[in-house]
Amino acid sequence: MEGKVALNYVEFASLNLSASKQFFNDVFDWEFTDYGSEYSAFSNAGIDGGFFSSDRVTQAQNGAPLIVFYSPNINETQLKVERSGGVINKPIFAFPGGCRFHFVEPGGNELAVWSEAEN
């Protein structure tokens, strides 16, 4: 095998596809391309991926992978998350090297945001 195998694409289940798309566009400026009514691919996220309609999603507390975003201004990002319908399920907390918070987006996925220091 030539070259390095690397993470290339990520897919999320969503309880509400249109709400997930709107949230990620508003908060993170993601762009979407629909492929039918049950799937939408995203770009402008650092990695490409997609959302598919589902009646179930997973959360980190149940063993699901946790996707973590980086933000140079964590307080500003948290406000955008809240204003766009995200629910903070772990407020900003410190850890060696920085701080982070966890949130659940309107489609039911838990994600996190980290920064070097709270602004």
N, C-alpha and C positions, 0 to 999 in steps of 0.2 A: 504494500500500500504506500503510495507516494503522498507526501504532505501530512499535515497535522489534521486530525479530526477535531472539529470545534462545534460548539453550540451555535446553531444557525437559525433556528426558528422556534417560537414558543406559541402554544395554543392554550386559550383559556375557555372554560365553560362559562356561560352566562345565563342567569335566570331572567335577564331582561336585556337583550342584545342592543336595542336602541338606547337604553339608559347607559349601558357600559360605553358605547361609542361616544355619546355626548359627553360623558364624564371625562374620558381620556383625551378627547379633543379639547375640552375646556381647560383642564388642569395641566396637561403635558404636551399639547399641540400635536397630538398624533393625527395622522391622516388615514382615512379608511376607504377601502374599495369593497363593495358588496358583491358577493357571489351567491345570488339567490337571497331568499329571506331568512335563511338559517345560518349564514356564515359571512363574516366580514374580516378581510385581511387588514392589518395595520402596518404603517411605515412611519418613519421619522421618530423612532423610539430608541435607537441605538442597536436594536435587533428587530428584525421583521417577525411578524406573527399574525395571529388571528383570534377571533372570538367565534364560538359556535353556540347556538341556542341549546340549552339543556335544562332539565328540571332538577338537576343536582350540581352542586359545586363543593369544593373541598376547602378546608381552612388549615393553617399551619398547626393549630392545636390538635388536629386529627392526623398529623403526619404528612401533610401536603408540603411540597417545596414552597419556600417563601421567596418571592421576587422582591428585591430591595433596590429602590431607586436612589441615586445620589442627588443632593440639592446643595448648592452653595448657600442658600438661605432657607433653612428648615422651617422657620416660623412663617414665612411667606407661603411656602408650599403647603403647610398645614392649613392655613387660612383658605387657600384655593381649594384644597380637598374638601373642607367643611362647606364652603360656599357652593360647591358643585354637587353636593348630595352624598359625599363620603362620610362614613361614621368612624370616628377615632375610637379604636378599641384598646389601644395602649398609648397613652399620652407620651410626650417626649420624655425620654429617660437617657441618662448618661451611661456610657460604657467606655472602657479604655480606648482612647483614640477618637472619641466623638460622641454623638447622640443620635437617637432615632425615635420614630413613632410608627405605629402600625395602624392601618385603616382598612375598612371594608368598603369597596366601591359598590355602586348601586346594583350591579349584576351579581354580587355575592362573594367576590374574590377578596381574600385578605392579602394585602401587600404592605410594604414598609418603605420608609424614606429615611436616609441617614445623612449626616453632615459631620464635618470635623468638629464643629463647636456650635452651640446654640447661639443664634444671632439675636 
